[in-house]
Amino acid sequence: MSKRDYYEVLGLGKDATERDIKKAYKRLAMKFHPDRTKGDKASEEKFKEVKEAYEVLSNANKKEAYDHYGHAGVDPNRGAGGFGGGQGDFGDAFGDIFGDIFGGGRAGGGRRQPQRGSDLRYNLELSLEQAVKGIKKEIKVPTLVHCEQCNGSGAKKGSQPKTCGTCHGQGQVQMRQGFFAVQQACPTCKGKGSIISDPCHKCHGEGRYERSKTLSVSIPAGVDTGDRVRLSGEGEAGENGAPAGDLYVQVHVKEHPIFQREQNNLYCEVPISFTLAALGGEIEVPTLDGRVSLKVPNETQSGRMFRMRGKGVKSVRGGPIGDLICKVIVETPVKLNETQKQLLRDLEDSCGGSASSKHKPKAEGFFDGVKKFFDDLTS
């Protein structure tokens, strides 16, 4: 009796991908598995057929030979069609395909290897001045450290961990349910392969214990919110003598009462009087290095920007120093007495009153635009 085409058995075309082959096999194997079909011989034969097709098409070399020469290109004595192994064949087939589901399979066997310690994160809040100029800070970090009393073994000084009698030091055991063979961590030793009968009093058999340690961290000049400083080996201690993880110091810059930072530039608002804006003059403005003078020309309008080059921030990533951009805000006088109010009225009259636009360039442009807008609506 001639064999069916392997692609036909799995219901696939010859352009099927590895994922398609695996997916089809899983679906059909579940459908015809003897545990589901309760001794149905026809289904068992179909299961064997599906398994044989999968073993050939999932193997790159066998698949290439089969695609070129058909069944003649595949030697059945090397595993493509051998079903003499009985029930164990079904278990092996499912051990590979479902290993990731049941947490093991042959690829995951063996004692659990020492694990590198976890990385830690420490959130550090800085002022803008500290972030721009750099600072050295001491931080206190709670972490798991290597137990020096037992040297990380977890066993009391003078004793040694014993090989686990359940898994015989392998760290994993195999559970068989019908045709399924599932490999999982040993429940007795939790995958370690050894048992500590006399645990260390300091770490209680863990090989590590929790302790807060004080570290000195140098924050380079120019950092900003979101930047991180890595301290190698200052994270949690690893298990069974494995190396420690790293500590990442995450920077957050607090809001400043005067300045706002955008990349390498600093921005601030500077209030000026109505008189200074009209007549011009010189004022002092703050920078992170102290006060500097700023010349304000006459007839300065509120909202005008002044750039002070090189008074910003030098980024931790290099490049030129940014600028300080000062936005002047003209303040309207408040809490005026009657004399002061009359002086303002006299000034207004001297400028031609509210109808005059000679001394009000913004108002002139605005009202010209309003007039044109309404003219367009009525035309």
C-alpha positions in Angstrom: 0.0 0.0 0.0 1.5 3.3 -1.1 1.9 6.1 1.4 -0.1 9.3 1.1 1.7 12.6 0.4 3.0 14.1 3.6 1.7 17.5 2.8 -1.8 16.0 2.0 -1.7 14.2 5.4 -1.3 17.5 7.2 -3.6 19.4 4.9 -1.0 21.8 3.6 0.5 23.0 0.4 4.2 22.6 -0.5 4.8 26.3 0.3 3.9 25.7 4.0 6.1 27.4 6.5 7.6 25.8 9.6 4.9 27.5 11.7 2.2 26.1 9.4 3.6 22.6 9.7 3.8 22.8 13.5 0.3 24.2 13.8 -1.3 21.6 11.5 0.5 18.8 13.4 -0.7 20.0 16.7 -4.3 20.2 15.6 -4.4 16.8 13.9 -2.4 15.1 16.7 -4.9 16.3 19.3 -7.8 15.1 17.1 -6.5 11.5 16.6 -4.5 11.0 19.8 -5.3 7.5 21.3 -6.2 9.1 24.6 -9.0 10.9 22.9 -10.2 8.2 20.5 -10.4 5.4 23.2 -8.8 2.6 21.3 -10.1 3.4 17.8 -7.7 1.6 15.5 -8.4 3.8 12.5 -7.7 7.0 14.5 -4.5 5.4 15.9 -3.3 4.7 12.3 -4.1 8.3 11.3 -2.2 9.5 14.3 0.9 7.5 13.3 0.5 8.9 9.7 0.3 12.4 11.0 3.3 11.9 13.3 5.4 10.4 10.4 4.5 13.3 8.2 5.5 15.8 10.8 8.8 14.2 11.7 9.8 14.4 8.0 8.5 17.9 7.2 9.7 19.5 10.5 13.3 18.4 9.8 15.0 20.7 7.3 17.2 18.0 5.8 14.5 15.3 5.5 12.0 17.9 4.1 14.5 18.9 1.4 15.1 15.2 0.4 11.3 14.6 0.4 10.6 17.7 -1.7 13.1 16.5 -4.3 12.6 12.7 -4.3 9.3 12.0 -2.5 9.1 9.0 -0.2 12.1 7.4 -1.9 14.3 10.3 -0.6 13.5 9.5 3.1 14.9 6.5 4.8 12.3 5.1 7.1 14.9 3.2 9.2 16.3 6.5 10.4 13.1 7.6 12.2 10.8 9.0 9.5 8.4 6.1 9.8 9.4 4.0 12.7 6.5 3.3 15.1 7.9 0.2 16.9 8.6 2.1 20.1 5.0 1.7 21.3 3.5 4.2 23.7 6.8 6.0 24.3 6.8 7.3 20.7 3.6 9.3 21.3 5.1 10.7 24.5 8.3 11.8 22.7 6.3 13.4 19.9 4.3 15.5 22.3 7.3 16.3 24.5 8.8 18.3 21.6 5.7 20.0 20.3 4.2 20.9 23.7 7.4 21.5 25.7 6.8 25.2 25.9 3.2 24.7 27.2 4.1 22.3 30.0 7.2 24.1 31.1 10.0 21.8 30.1 10.6 19.1 27.5 14.0 17.6 26.7 15.5 21.0 25.8 14.8 22.3 29.3 16.3 19.4 31.3 19.0 19.5 33.9 19.6 21.3 37.1 18.6 24.9 37.4 21.7 27.0 36.7 22.8 29.8 39.0 20.9 33.0 38.1 22.4 36.4 37.8 21.0 38.8 40.4 18.1 41.1 39.4 18.8 44.7 38.2 17.4 47.4 40.5 16.2 50.9 39.9 16.6 53.9 42.3 14.6 57.1 41.6 16.7 60.2 42.4 15.2 63.6 42.5 17.4 66.6 41.7 17.1 70.3 41.5 17.7 72.0 38.2 21.0 73.4 39.5 22.2 70.0 40.5 21.3 68.4 37.2 23.0 71.1 35.2 26.2 71.3 37.2 26.5 67.7 38.3 26.7 66.4 41.9 27.9 63.5 44.0 25.0 62.0 46.1 24.8 59.3 48.7 21.9 57.0 48.3 20.5 54.2 50.5 19.3 51.1 48.6 17.5 48.1 50.1 18.7 44.9 48.3 19.6 41.3 48.5 23.3 40.8 49.3 25.6 37.7 49.3 25.7 35.9 52.6 29.3 36.0 53.8 28.6 33.6 56.7 27.8 30.6 54.5 29.6 32.0 51.4 26.3 31.9 49.5 25.7 28.2 49.8 22.7 28.5 52.2 24.1 25.7 54.4 25.3 26.3 58.0 29.1 26.7 58.3 30.7 23.3 58.4 27.9 21.5 56.5 27.2 21.1 52.8 24.0 20.8 50.8 23.0 17.2 50.0 22.0 15.8 46.6 18.2 15.7 46.3 16.9 12.2 46.6 13.8 12.9 44.4 15.5 14.1 41.3 19.0 12.7 42.1 20.6 16.1 41.6 19.0 16.8 38.2 16.7 19.5 39.4 13.8 18.2 37.3 11.5 15.3 37.3 9.5 13.7 34.5 5.7 13.2 34.9 4.0 10.7 32.6 0.3 10.9 32.0 -0.9 8.4 29.4 1.1 9.3 26.2 2.3 12.6 27.6 5.7 13.0 29.2 6.0 16.3 31.0 9.3 17.5 32.6 9.0 20.0 35.4 11.1 21.4 38.3 11.6 19.0 41.1 9.0 19.8 43.9 11.4 18.7 46.6 14.4 20.9 45.9 12.6 23.5 43.7 14.9 22.8 40.8 18.2 23.3 42.7 19.2 19.7 42.7 20.3 19.8 46.3 18.7 20.0 49.7 19.9 22.0 52.7 19.2 20.1 55.9 21.0 22.4 58.2 20.4 26.0 56.9 22.5 29.0 57.7 21.0 31.1 60.5 21.8 34.4 58.9 20.2 33.9 55.5 17.9 31.0 56.4 19.2 28.8 53.7 18.7 31.3 50.9 22.4 32.2 50.4 21.3 35.9 50.3 19.7 38.2 52.8 18.1 41.7 52.7 20.2 44.7 53.7 20.2 48.4 53.0 23.5 49.6 51.6 24.8 53.2 51.2 26.3 54.0 47.9 28.0 57.1 46.5 26.8 58.0 43.0 28.4 60.7 40.8 25.8 62.5 38.6 27.5 64.0 35.6 26.7 67.6 34.6 23.9 68.1 32.1 21.6 65.2 32.9 17.8 65.6 32.5 14.7 63.8 33.5 14.7 60.3 32.2 18.5 59.9 32.1 20.0 56.9 34.0 23.3 56.3 35.7 24.4 52.6 35.8 26.3 51.2 38.8 27.6 47.9 37.7 27.3 45.0 40.1 25.3 47.0 42.7 22.0 45.3 42.1 20.8 42.1 43.9 23.3 39.4 44.6 22.9 36.3 42.3 21.9 32.8 43.5 24.5 30.1 44.2 27.4 32.5 43.7 26.2 34.0 40.4 27.2 37.6 39.7 25.1 40.5 41.0 22.8 42.6 38.9 23.2 46.3 38.2 21.7 49.3 39.8 20.2 52.0 37.6 19.8 55.5 39.2 16.9 57.1 37.3 17.0 60.9 37.3 14.0 63.2 37.8 14.5 67.0 37.8 12.2 68.9 40.0 10.2 71.9 38.6 12.1 75.2 39.0 10.4 78.4 40.2 12.1 80.5 37.5 13.5 78.4 34.7 12.1 75.9 32.3 14.4 73.6 30.4 13.9 72.4 26.8 16.8 70.3 25.7 19.9 72.6 26.1 18.0 75.9 26.3 16.6 77.6 29.4 13.5 79.8 29.3 12.3 82.4 31.8 9.8 85.2 32.0 11.0 88.6 33.2 8.4 91.2 34.3 9.2 94.8 33.4 7.4 98.1 34.1 5.3 100.0 31.6 7.7 102.9 31.7 10.8 100.7 31.1 9.1 99.0 28.1 8.2 102.5 26.6 11.5 104.3 27.3 14.0 101.4 27.4 16.7 100.8 30.0 18.8 98.1 31.6 17.7 95.4 34.0 19.3 92.4 35.8 18.1 88.9 34.9 18.9 85.7 36.7 21.0 82.9 35.2 22.3 79.7 36.8 25.7 81.4 37.1 24.4 84.6 38.8 22.9 87.8 37.6 23.6 89.5 34.3 22.5 92.7 32.7 20.0 92.9 29.9 19.4 96.0 27.7 15.8 96.6 26.9 15.3 98.9 23.9 12.6 101.5 24.0 9.1 100.7 22.6 9.5 97.0 23.7 6.3 95.1 23.5 5.1 92.5 26.0 6.1 89.0 25.0 9.3 89.9 23.2 12.1 87.3 23.5 15.7 88.1 24.3 18.4 85.5 23.7 21.4 85.3 25.9 23.9 83.0 24.2 25.8 80.4 26.2 23.8 80.9 29.4 21.9 77.6 29.0 22.9 74.0 29.6 25.7 71.8 28.3 24.2 68.4 27.7 25.7 65.3 29.2 25.8 63.9 25.7 28.1 66.8 24.5 27.6 69.5 22.0 27.4 73.3 22.4 26.0 75.0 25.4 22.4 76.1 25.0 21.0 79.6 25.4 18.9 81.5 28.0 15.7 82.9 26.4 14.1 85.7 28.4 10.5 86.6 27.6 9.7 90.1 28.9 6.2 90.6 30.3 5.0 94.2 30.6 3.1 94.6 33.9 0.0 96.8 34.1 0.2 99.1 37.2 -2.2 98.1 40.0 -3.6 99.8 43.1 -3.3 103.3 41.7 -4.3 106.3 43.7 -6.3 109.2 42.1 -3.2 111.2 41.3 -1.6 108.3 39.4 -4.8 107.6 37.6 -5.0 111.2 36.4 -1.4 111.1 35.2 -2.3 108.1 33.0 -5.3 109.9 31.7 -3.2 112.9 30.8 -0.7 110.6 29.1 -3.5 109.0 27.1 -4.8 112.4 26.0 -1.3 113.5 25.1 -1.1 110.5 22.8 -4.2 111.5 20.9 -6.8 109.6 23.0 -8.2 106.2 22.5 -9.0 106.9 18.9 -5.4 107.6 17.9 -3.3 104.8 16.7 -0.1 106.7 16.1 1.5 105.4 19.3 -0.1 102.0 19.2 1.3 99.9 16.3 -0.3 96.7 17.4 -3.7 98.3 17.8 -3.5 99.9 14.4 -2.8 96.6 12.7 -5.5 94.8 14.7 -8.3 97.3 14.0 -7.4 97.5 10.3 -7.8 93.8 10.1 -11.1 93.9 11.9 -12.4 96.6 9.6 -11.4 94.5 6.5 -13.0 91.4 8.0 -16.4 93.1 8.4 -16.1 94.8 4.9 -15.6 91.4 3.4 -18.7 90.1 5.1 -20.9 92.8 3.8 -19.6 92.9 0.3 
